[in-house]
C-alpha cells in the first residue's frame, strides 16, 4: 500500500496565487473607494464654485455692490490716444463703446498719424471717421495729427517730447479727466504705439497731468495712476 502526499512546491504556488488574488481584490476595492471619494469631493467643489460665481454675478452685475473701477468718477471726459487709423477698432473698440454708451461721459480721440506708410493717408483718415461714427465718437471730437516727426513706421520711435506736448495740449484745451492708451509694449510691440505710452509717462513723471482730475488707463494694464 502506497500513501501519496501532495507536493510541497505545488501547495506553495497555490497559496501564493490565492494571496495574490486576495491582495489584488483588496487593492481594487480600495482604489475604487478612492475614486468614489474623489468624485464626491470634486462634485462638492464644482457645486460650490458655481454657487460662488452666481453670487458674484448677482453682487457685481445685478446689484452693483462691488466695483473694481476706483476712478469711475474721473471718466467724464475721456481721451483715447492712438497711433494710427484702425487702432481704435483693433485695440480699443469695446472700451470706446463702453464709454460712448455711458451717460454723462464725453469721448474724444486723438490719432497721432494719418497712417500713411502705405501711401493711403487720406483713405485711412476717412476710414477712421467712419469707424468712429460706428463707435459713437462724433467727428468734431476726433483729432488726427500729421506731424513730420511722427511718421507711420514700425521701426521708428517717435520723439517723446513731441508726443507729450501734443497730448498735453489736448488735455488742457478739452478739460480731459481720463486718458486711455497703449501699455508700454504697445500691445503689438509697434514702436509708434510704445512712444505714446512713454510720452504720457513723461507727462506724469514731470507732473504735467493734473493729478486730482486726470486718470490714466493704460491698455491691458488697467492701471490707474491718480
Ligand atoms: Zn497702430
Boltz pocket constraint, residues with backbone or C-beta under 6 A from the ligand:
constraints:
  - pocket:
      binder: B
      contacts: [[A, 83], [A, 84], [A, 85], [A, 87], [A, 190], [A, 193]]
      max_distance: 6.0
